[in-house]
Amino acid sequence: MPFLNGLAAKYAVAASYYANSHPSISNYFVLTTGQAIYKGRFGDVRTDHVDVDNVIRQLKQNGKTWRSYAEGVPGPGYMGGNIDSTGYVKRHNPLAYFAKDIADNERANLAPFSQFSDDLAENRLPNYSFIVPQSFRRRSQRKRYQWPQPGRCPLRRPHRAKTGRRLAEKYLQSATR
């Protein structure tokens, strides 16, 4: 992962950081609400909306912009469930659970990942971007898919992004540390 290693060397790394809990949705809620919110035995069954203080509320209260860029969603504003055929997994997109905080005219902020390239090229990235790679459950699919891929990840291409933007990447937890 030379690209990410280069970013880590130039900027910062949170070493020895481990997930707060299992499964993934509760960890994403920790990142976006400060709370481990989950439901069900494994937590991944949550389909309802979450109404707690969250990053979207904080950003809006402070006049900042936001957008979620998710691989595998059918189009802007998608707040539905998993899509097996595309690898979209809602539990990896916590912003899609904050429906009460997303006005109708803001639903397009839940965008397909393809929108990221356009926003980057046009220098209109929001203050806060949440990128959701597609998920693959079968080992054979995981071997073929690596993210970010050269040519697929716009962050690898030279660009003139506005200053003050930050990249934070969280990897899904594994069984071992």
Secondary structure, 3 states (H helix, E strand, C coil): CHHHHHHHHHCCCCCCCCCCCCCHHHHHHHHHHCCCCCECCCCECCCCCCCCCCHHHHHHHCCCCEEEEECCCCCCCCCCCCECCCCECHHHCHHHHCHHHCCHHHHHHEEECHHHHHHHHCCCCCCEEEEECCCCCCHHHHHHCCCCCCCCCHHHCCCCCCCCCCCCCCCCCCCCC
